[in-house]
Structure formats: structure tokens, C-alpha cells
Amino acid sequence: MWTFPLCLCLYQCHGACAEVDSDTEAVAGKGFKLGCISCKRRSEVRGEASVEWYFRPKGEADFFLMYTYNEDGPTIESDQFVDRVDWNGSKRSRDIQDASIYLLNVTFNDSGTYRCFFNRILSYENYEYNDVVSKVVHLSVVGKATRGTASIVSEVMMYVSIIGLQLWLLIEMIYCYRKIAAAGEEALREAANAEYLAIASESKDNCAGVQVGE
């Protein structure tokens, strides 16, 4: 009965957009994703966007254009990045919100500051609005992967949580054992008292029978 409404809902719904910051440490000789996400404030507004990536090497003063992506596809604008950049953003859509790119075979010369620009046209009922959004990524290239502070703190907290849960479980087990033991002792006392009363009552009845016989 609910098949048609459910299918209609799934057809009309779009994936949620979340602006997640890019990682900032790459390992030489490996690949690295440069993240750049700009979500529209109103998802129902139709939009089109083109993307430009600029790069300023570490120690340099000026940026230069390294990569563009528009309705005609990607273009590598710098010899330094020829055959080393892949588009990793929004697919099959001119309404680009994810402009991430993937660097292949990262070198130490790739250290520096990257800036991505969204050149977006938002189409409203009676007019169009040009919007430019920029994101910055400061990239460091290292010879060997290092663990970040957040990763270390997360692991420590995980172990603390595990130890805490084990202690809590041990305390609960001791408490339940004592409670069960106390209940058992109480049951034994009640059984002993009941048996004593039964014997006493039987003795009393026997005494009364002897007196009547006499």
C-alpha cells in the first residue's frame, strides 16, 4: 500500500550537503584528497557553478591557477600538476557543491596553500544572482604519516571507556551476587522458622491428645 509514496519520496530526495574541512597533511609518494565543499543555503534554488583551484607554494608570495572545472570538464592549468590531478567532486551535475580534487603521487613541492573558488549562478524566478565562495587549505607534505592529537585523544578515551565499563560491570556483578546471597539466606531462615513452627504445632497437638486420653 505504501510502495508508490515511498518510491516517489526516494526519487525526489537529494543527498544532504555538509561542509567538512579538508585534511591538511599528505604523505610524499601517495595520493591525497584536497577537500572543498560549499553548500547552497537553499537547496531548492537552481544553480550552476564552475570551479577554479589556485596554488601558492610554500615560501612564495603569489598564487597561480592550477586547475579549472566547468561544463566543458576539467582542465589542468599548470605543468606542475599535469597527469596528477583527478576531479573528486560533484558528478553529473552543473550545480557543483563539492569541488574536491585528488592529487596523485604527492611531492614535497606540493606543500603550500591551496584556494578553491566557486563561481556560482543562482537562478531565481525573476533574476539571477552571482555568488563567489572561496575555501583555503594549508597543506603540509611529510615523509611518513604521523598521528594527529585528535586521533591519540580519541584512542585514549576509547580505552578509558572500556576500562570504565568493565569496572561498572564488575561492581554490578558483585552487587547482584550479594543480593542473591542475601535472598538465599533469608529464604533459608524463613524455611527454618516454618519448619520449627510446624514441629512446635505438631508437639502441641500430641500433648493435647495425650491429655484427652488420660
CYANA upper distance limits for C-alpha pairs under 8 A (distance plus 0.5 A):
  2 TRP  CA      6 LEU  CA      6.62
  3 THR  CA      7 CYS  CA      6.66
  4 PHE  CA      8 LEU  CA      6.65
  5 PRO  CA      9 CYS  CA      6.64
  6 LEU  CA     10 LEU  CA      6.77
  7 CYS  CA     11 TYR  CA      6.63
  8 LEU  CA     12 GLN  CA      6.79
  9 CYS  CA     13 CYS  CA      6.55
 17 CYS  CA     39 CYS  CA      6.37
 17 CYS  CA     97 GLN  CA      8.27
 18 ALA  CA     37 ILE  CA      8.09
 18 ALA  CA     39 CYS  CA      7.32
 19 GLU  CA     37 ILE  CA      5.83
 19 GLU  CA     38 SER  CA      6.71
 19 GLU  CA     39 CYS  CA      7.11
 20 VAL  CA     35 GLY  CA      8.25
 20 VAL  CA     36 CYS  CA      8.49
 20 VAL  CA     37 ILE  CA      7.39
 21 ASP  CA     35 GLY  CA      7.14
 21 ASP  CA     36 CYS  CA      7.85
 21 ASP  CA     37 ILE  CA      8.47
 22 SER  CA     33 LYS  CA      8.23
 22 SER  CA     34 LEU  CA      6.50
 22 SER  CA     35 GLY  CA      4.88
 22 SER  CA     36 CYS  CA      7.27
 22 SER  CA    137 VAL  CA      7.29
 23 ASP  CA     33 LYS  CA      8.17
 23 ASP  CA     34 LEU  CA      7.64
 23 ASP  CA     35 GLY  CA      7.75
 24 THR  CA    137 VAL  CA      7.22
 24 THR  CA    138 HIS  CA      6.45
 24 THR  CA    139 LEU  CA      5.17
 24 THR  CA    140 SER  CA      6.67
 25 GLU  CA    139 LEU  CA      6.28
 25 GLU  CA    140 SER  CA      5.43
 25 GLU  CA    141 VAL  CA      6.35
 25 GLU  CA    142 VAL  CA      7.66
 26 ALA  CA     30 LYS  CA      8.14
 26 ALA  CA     31 GLY  CA      8.19
 26 ALA  CA     32 PHE  CA      6.49
 26 ALA  CA    106 VAL  CA      7.79
 26 ALA  CA    139 LEU  CA      7.66
 26 ALA  CA    140 SER  CA      6.74
 26 ALA  CA    141 VAL  CA      5.28
 26 ALA  CA    142 VAL  CA      6.78
 26 ALA  CA    145 ALA  CA      8.13
 27 VAL  CA     31 GLY  CA      8.17
 27 VAL  CA     32 PHE  CA      8.33
 27 VAL  CA    106 VAL  CA      7.39
 27 VAL  CA    141 VAL  CA      6.07
 27 VAL  CA    142 VAL  CA      5.57
 27 VAL  CA    143 GLY  CA      6.18
 27 VAL  CA    144 LYS  CA      6.40
 27 VAL  CA    145 ALA  CA      6.46
 28 ALA  CA    105 ASN  CA      7.50
 28 ALA  CA    106 VAL  CA      5.53
 28 ALA  CA    107 THR  CA      5.57
 28 ALA  CA    108 PHE  CA      6.88
 28 ALA  CA    141 VAL  CA      6.59
 28 ALA  CA    142 VAL  CA      6.50
 28 ALA  CA    143 GLY  CA      5.92
 28 ALA  CA    144 LYS  CA      8.00
 29 GLY  CA    104 LEU  CA      8.50
 29 GLY  CA    105 ASN  CA      5.10
 29 GLY  CA    106 VAL  CA      5.59
 29 GLY  CA    107 THR  CA      6.73
 30 LYS  CA    104 LEU  CA      7.07
 30 LYS  CA    105 ASN  CA      5.39
 30 LYS  CA    106 VAL  CA      6.09
 31 GLY  CA    102 TYR  CA      7.42
 31 GLY  CA    103 LEU  CA      5.99
 31 GLY  CA    104 LEU  CA      5.02
 31 GLY  CA    105 ASN  CA      5.92
 31 GLY  CA    106 VAL  CA      6.47
 32 PHE  CA    102 TYR  CA      6.14
 32 PHE  CA    103 LEU  CA      5.65
 32 PHE  CA    104 LEU  CA      7.22
 32 PHE  CA    106 VAL  CA      7.60
 33 LYS  CA     88 ASN  CA      8.29
 33 LYS  CA    100 SER  CA      7.42
 33 LYS  CA    101 ILE  CA      6.38
 33 LYS  CA    102 TYR  CA      4.86
 33 LYS  CA    103 LEU  CA      6.70
 34 LEU  CA    100 SER  CA      6.07
 34 LEU  CA    101 ILE  CA      5.85
 34 LEU  CA    102 TYR  CA      6.49
 34 LEU  CA    103 LEU  CA      7.83
 34 LEU  CA    137 VAL  CA      8.04
 35 GLY  CA     98 ASP  CA      8.46
 35 GLY  CA     99 ALA  CA      7.66
 35 GLY  CA    100 SER  CA      4.93
 35 GLY  CA    101 ILE  CA      7.20
 35 GLY  CA    137 VAL  CA      8.48
 36 CYS  CA     98 ASP  CA      6.60
 36 CYS  CA     99 ALA  CA      5.68
 36 CYS  CA    100 SER  CA      5.31
 36 CYS  CA    101 ILE  CA      8.48
 36 CYS  CA    116 CYS  CA      7.27
 36 CYS  CA    135 LYS  CA      6.89
 37 ILE  CA     97 GLN  CA      6.22
 37 ILE  CA     98 ASP  CA      4.93
 37 ILE  CA     99 ALA  CA      6.42
 37 ILE  CA    100 SER  CA      7.45
 37 ILE  CA    135 LYS  CA      8.46
 38 SER  CA     97 GLN  CA      5.64
 38 SER  CA     98 ASP  CA      6.94
 38 SER  CA    118 PHE  CA      8.14
 38 SER  CA    133 VAL  CA      7.75
 39 CYS  CA     97 GLN  CA      5.97
 39 CYS  CA     98 ASP  CA      8.39
 40 LYS  CA     97 GLN  CA      7.80
 45 VAL  CA    122 LEU  CA      7.18
 45 VAL  CA    123 SER  CA      7.07
 45 VAL  CA    124 TYR  CA      7.20
 46 ARG  CA     95 ASP  CA      7.98
 46 ARG  CA    122 LEU  CA      6.48
 46 ARG  CA    123 SER  CA      5.95
 46 ARG  CA    124 TYR  CA      7.89
 47 GLY  CA     94 ARG  CA      8.11
 47 GLY  CA     95 ASP  CA      5.72
 47 GLY  CA    120 ARG  CA      7.25
 47 GLY  CA    121 ILE  CA      5.99
 47 GLY  CA    122 LEU  CA      4.90
 47 GLY  CA    123 SER  CA      6.37
 48 GLU  CA     94 ARG  CA      5.63
 48 GLU  CA     95 ASP  CA      4.92
 48 GLU  CA     96 ILE  CA      7.26
 48 GLU  CA    120 ARG  CA      6.15
 48 GLU  CA    121 ILE  CA      5.79
 48 GLU  CA    122 LEU  CA      7.21
 49 ALA  CA     70 ASN  CA      7.60
 49 ALA  CA     94 ARG  CA      6.63
 49 ALA  CA     95 ASP  CA      6.14
 49 ALA  CA     96 ILE  CA      6.02
 49 ALA  CA    118 PHE  CA      6.85
 49 ALA  CA    119 ASN  CA      5.89
 49 ALA  CA    120 ARG  CA      4.65
 49 ALA  CA    121 ILE  CA      6.71
 50 SER  CA     68 THR  CA      8.12
 50 SER  CA     69 TYR  CA      6.29
 50 SER  CA     70 ASN  CA      4.99
 50 SER  CA     71 GLU  CA      7.79
 50 SER  CA     94 ARG  CA      8.36
 50 SER  CA     96 ILE  CA      7.80
 50 SER  CA    118 PHE  CA      6.54
 50 SER  CA    119 ASN  CA      5.78
 50 SER  CA    120 ARG  CA      7.07
 51 VAL  CA     68 THR  CA      6.08
 51 VAL  CA     69 TYR  CA      5.55
 51 VAL  CA     70 ASN  CA      6.88
 51 VAL  CA     99 ALA  CA      7.29
 51 VAL  CA    116 CYS  CA      7.45
 51 VAL  CA    117 PHE  CA      6.10
 51 VAL  CA    118 PHE  CA      5.45
 51 VAL  CA    119 ASN  CA      6.70
 52 GLU  CA     65 LEU  CA      7.83
 52 GLU  CA     66 MET  CA      8.39
 52 GLU  CA     67 TYR  CA      6.44
 52 GLU  CA     68 THR  CA      5.00
 52 GLU  CA     69 TYR  CA      7.06
 52 GLU  CA    116 CYS  CA      6.12
 52 GLU  CA    117 PHE  CA      5.65
 52 GLU  CA    118 PHE  CA      7.39
 53 TRP  CA     65 LEU  CA      6.67
 53 TRP  CA     66 MET  CA      6.30
 53 TRP  CA     67 TYR  CA      5.54
 53 TRP  CA     68 THR  CA      6.68
 53 TRP  CA    114 TYR  CA      7.52
 53 TRP  CA    115 ARG  CA      6.23
 53 TRP  CA    116 CYS  CA      4.88
 53 TRP  CA    117 PHE  CA      6.93
 54 TYR  CA     63 PHE  CA      6.42
 54 TYR  CA     64 PHE  CA      5.87
 54 TYR  CA     65 LEU  CA      4.96
 54 TYR  CA     66 MET  CA      5.90
 54 TYR  CA     67 TYR  CA      7.54
 54 TYR  CA    114 TYR  CA      6.22
 54 TYR  CA    115 ARG  CA      5.63
 54 TYR  CA    116 CYS  CA      6.75
 55 PHE  CA     63 PHE  CA      5.65
 55 PHE  CA     64 PHE  CA      5.99
 55 PHE  CA     65 LEU  CA      7.02
 55 PHE  CA     66 MET  CA      6.90
 55 PHE  CA    112 GLY  CA      7.71
 55 PHE  CA    113 THR  CA      6.37
 55 PHE  CA    114 TYR  CA      5.11
 55 PHE  CA    115 ARG  CA      6.92
 56 ARG  CA     60 GLU  CA      6.76
 56 ARG  CA     61 ALA  CA      7.54
 56 ARG  CA     62 ASP  CA      6.33
 56 ARG  CA     63 PHE  CA      4.82
 56 ARG  CA     64 PHE  CA      7.01
 56 ARG  CA    112 GLY  CA      6.24
 56 ARG  CA    113 THR  CA      5.69
 56 ARG  CA    114 TYR  CA      6.94
 57 PRO  CA     63 PHE  CA      8.26
 57 PRO  CA    109 ASN  CA      7.66
 57 PRO  CA    110 ASP  CA      7.33
 57 PRO  CA    111 SER  CA      6.65
 57 PRO  CA    112 GLY  CA      4.94
 57 PRO  CA    113 THR  CA      6.97
 58 LYS  CA    109 ASN  CA      8.49
 58 LYS  CA    111 SER  CA      6.25
 58 LYS  CA    112 GLY  CA      4.69
 58 LYS  CA    113 THR  CA      7.55
 59 GLY  CA    112 GLY  CA      8.29
 65 LEU  CA     77 GLU  CA      6.71
 65 LEU  CA     78 SER  CA      7.42
 66 MET  CA     76 ILE  CA      6.54
 66 MET  CA     77 GLU  CA      5.12
 66 MET  CA     78 SER  CA      5.27
 66 MET  CA     81 PHE  CA      7.64
 67 TYR  CA     74 PRO  CA      7.81
 67 TYR  CA     75 THR  CA      6.26
 67 TYR  CA     76 ILE  CA      5.08
 67 TYR  CA     77 GLU  CA      5.62
 67 TYR  CA     78 SER  CA      7.71
 68 THR  CA     74 PRO  CA      6.21
 68 THR  CA     75 THR  CA      5.74
 68 THR  CA     76 ILE  CA      7.11
 68 THR  CA     77 GLU  CA      7.69
 69 TYR  CA     73 GLY  CA      5.98
 69 TYR  CA     74 PRO  CA      4.81
 69 TYR  CA     75 THR  CA      6.83
 70 ASN  CA     74 PRO  CA      7.12
 70 ASN  CA     94 ARG  CA      8.15
 71 GLU  CA     94 ARG  CA      6.96
 74 PRO  CA     87 TRP  CA      7.73
 76 ILE  CA     81 PHE  CA      7.34
 76 ILE  CA     82 VAL  CA      6.70
 76 ILE  CA     85 VAL  CA      7.96
 77 GLU  CA     81 PHE  CA      8.42
 78 SER  CA     82 VAL  CA      7.14
 81 PHE  CA     85 VAL  CA      6.77
 84 ARG  CA    103 LEU  CA      6.17
 84 ARG  CA    104 LEU  CA      5.24
 84 ARG  CA    105 ASN  CA      7.42
 85 VAL  CA    101 ILE  CA      7.16
 85 VAL  CA    102 TYR  CA      6.11
 85 VAL  CA    103 LEU  CA      5.36
 85 VAL  CA    104 LEU  CA      6.67
 86 ASP  CA    101 ILE  CA      6.22
 86 ASP  CA    102 TYR  CA      5.58
 86 ASP  CA    103 LEU  CA      7.20
 86 ASP  CA    104 LEU  CA      8.33
 87 TRP  CA     99 ALA  CA      8.21
 87 TRP  CA    100 SER  CA      7.23
 87 TRP  CA    101 ILE  CA      5.21
 87 TRP  CA    102 TYR  CA      6.84
 88 ASN  CA     99 ALA  CA      7.51
 88 ASN  CA    100 SER  CA      5.57
 88 ASN  CA    101 ILE  CA      5.13
 88 ASN  CA    102 TYR  CA      6.48
 89 GLY  CA     96 ILE  CA      8.19
 89 GLY  CA     97 GLN  CA      8.27
 89 GLY  CA     98 ASP  CA      5.14
 89 GLY  CA     99 ALA  CA      5.01
 89 GLY  CA    100 SER  CA      5.16
 89 GLY  CA    101 ILE  CA      7.00
 90 SER  CA     96 ILE  CA      6.06
 90 SER  CA     97 GLN  CA      6.98
 90 SER  CA     98 ASP  CA      5.62
 90 SER  CA     99 ALA  CA      7.06
 99 ALA  CA    116 CYS  CA      8.30
 99 ALA  CA    118 PHE  CA      8.50
106 VAL  CA    110 ASP  CA      7.04
106 VAL  CA    141 VAL  CA      8.21
107 THR  CA    111 SER  CA      8.30
107 THR  CA    141 VAL  CA      7.64
108 PHE  CA    141 VAL  CA      6.00
108 PHE  CA    142 VAL  CA      7.84
110 ASP  CA    139 LEU  CA      8.23
110 ASP  CA    141 VAL  CA      7.56
111 SER  CA    138 HIS  CA      8.46
111 SER  CA    139 LEU  CA      5.88
111 SER  CA    140 SER  CA      5.49
111 SER  CA    141 VAL  CA      5.99
112 GLY  CA    138 HIS  CA      6.45
112 GLY  CA    139 LEU  CA      5.87
112 GLY  CA    140 SER  CA      7.17
113 THR  CA    136 VAL  CA      7.52
113 THR  CA    137 VAL  CA      6.28
113 THR  CA    138 HIS  CA      5.01
113 THR  CA    139 LEU  CA      6.54
114 TYR  CA    136 VAL  CA      6.23
114 TYR  CA    137 VAL  CA      5.56
114 TYR  CA    138 HIS  CA      6.82
114 TYR  CA    139 LEU  CA      7.89
115 ARG  CA    134 SER  CA      7.19
115 ARG  CA    135 LYS  CA      6.09
115 ARG  CA    136 VAL  CA      5.00
115 ARG  CA    137 VAL  CA      6.82
116 CYS  CA    134 SER  CA      5.99
116 CYS  CA    135 LYS  CA      5.84
116 CYS  CA    136 VAL  CA      7.10
117 PHE  CA    132 VAL  CA      7.22
117 PHE  CA    133 VAL  CA      6.13
117 PHE  CA    134 SER  CA      4.91
117 PHE  CA    135 LYS  CA      7.19
118 PHE  CA    131 ASP  CA      8.27
118 PHE  CA    132 VAL  CA      5.96
118 PHE  CA    133 VAL  CA      5.54
118 PHE  CA    134 SER  CA      6.76
119 ASN  CA    130 ASN  CA      7.85
119 ASN  CA    131 ASP  CA      6.68
119 ASN  CA    132 VAL  CA      5.34
119 ASN  CA    133 VAL  CA      7.41
120 ARG  CA    130 ASN  CA      6.33
120 ARG  CA    131 ASP  CA      5.57
120 ARG  CA    132 VAL  CA      6.59
121 ILE  CA    128 GLU  CA      7.04
121 ILE  CA    129 TYR  CA      6.11
121 ILE  CA    130 ASN  CA      5.16
121 ILE  CA    131 ASP  CA      6.71
122 LEU  CA    128 GLU  CA      6.08
122 LEU  CA    129 TYR  CA      5.55
122 LEU  CA    130 ASN  CA      6.91
122 LEU  CA    131 ASP  CA      7.96
123 SER  CA    127 TYR  CA      6.90
123 SER  CA    128 GLU  CA      5.11
123 SER  CA    129 TYR  CA      7.06
124 TYR  CA    128 GLU  CA      6.29
124 TYR  CA    129 TYR  CA      8.22
147 ARG  CA    151 SER  CA      6.85
147 ARG  CA    152 ILE  CA      7.44
148 GLY  CA    152 ILE  CA      7.01
149 THR  CA    153 VAL  CA      6.63
150 ALA  CA    154 SER  CA      6.49
151 SER  CA    155 GLU  CA      6.74
152 ILE  CA    156 VAL  CA      6.73
153 VAL  CA    157 MET  CA      6.61
154 SER  CA    158 MET  CA      6.67
155 GLU  CA    159 TYR  CA      6.92
156 VAL  CA    160 VAL  CA      6.69
157 MET  CA    161 SER  CA      6.53
158 MET  CA    162 ILE  CA      6.77
159 TYR  CA    163 ILE  CA      6.69
160 VAL  CA    164 GLY  CA      6.53
161 SER  CA    165 LEU  CA      6.59
162 ILE  CA    166 GLN  CA      6.74
163 ILE  CA    167 LEU  CA      6.74
164 GLY  CA    168 TRP  CA      6.66
165 LEU  CA    169 LEU  CA      6.59
166 GLN  CA    170 LEU  CA      6.67
167 LEU  CA    171 ILE  CA      6.69
168 TRP  CA    172 GLU  CA      6.67
169 LEU  CA    173 MET  CA      6.66
170 LEU  CA    174 ILE  CA      6.78
171 ILE  CA    175 TYR  CA      6.62
172 GLU  CA    176 CYS  CA      6.57
173 MET  CA    177 TYR  CA      6.54
174 ILE  CA    178 ARG  CA      6.68
175 TYR  CA    179 LYS  CA      6.64
176 CYS  CA    180 ILE  CA      6.54
177 TYR  CA    181 ALA  CA      6.54
178 ARG  CA    182 ALA  CA      6.50
179 LYS  CA    183 ALA  CA      6.64
180 ILE  CA    184 GLY  CA      6.63
181 ALA  CA    185 GLU  CA      6.75
182 ALA  CA    186 GLU  CA      6.69
183 ALA  CA    187 ALA  CA      6.65
184 GLY  CA    188 LEU  CA      6.72
185 GLU  CA    189 ARG  CA      6.70
186 GLU  CA    190 GLU  CA      6.65
187 ALA  CA    191 ALA  CA      6.59
188 LEU  CA    192 ALA  CA      6.59
189 ARG  CA    193 ASN  CA      6.58
190 GLU  CA    194 ALA  CA      6.58
191 ALA  CA    195 GLU  CA      6.63
192 ALA  CA    196 TYR  CA      6.59
193 ASN  CA    197 LEU  CA      6.63
194 ALA  CA    198 ALA  CA      6.63
195 GLU  CA    199 ILE  CA      6.73
196 TYR  CA    200 ALA  CA      6.59
197 LEU  CA    201 SER  CA      6.51
198 ALA  CA    202 GLU  CA      6.63
199 ILE  CA    203 SER  CA      6.62
200 ALA  CA    204 LYS  CA      6.67
201 SER  CA    205 ASP  CA      6.73
202 GLU  CA    206 ASN  CA      6.73
203 SER  CA    207 CYS  CA      6.72
204 LYS  CA    208 ALA  CA      6.77
205 ASP  CA    209 GLY  CA      6.79
206 ASN  CA    210 VAL  CA      6.85
207 CYS  CA    211 GLN  CA      6.89
208 ALA  CA    212 VAL  CA      6.86
209 GLY  CA    213 GLY  CA      6.75
210 VAL  CA    214 GLU  CA      6.90
